[in-house]
């Protein structure tokens, strides 16, 4: 299995999205390695990203 992005610029867009989500939940992410985050912090970032994706989808079908 490959971890290559098919869409040019997708990696940068996802990183920007992740940084925005982290900022919204009050987690300080830095560029590069963030392995020192707690599971709670990482989970809150992922959860915020999913929440925003669901909201975006719901708004698009209205």
PyMOL commands that set and color helices and strands:
alter all, ss='L'
color gray80, all
select helices_A, chain A and resi 10-24+39-60
alter helices_A, ss='H'
color red, helices_A
deselect
rebuild
show_as cartoon
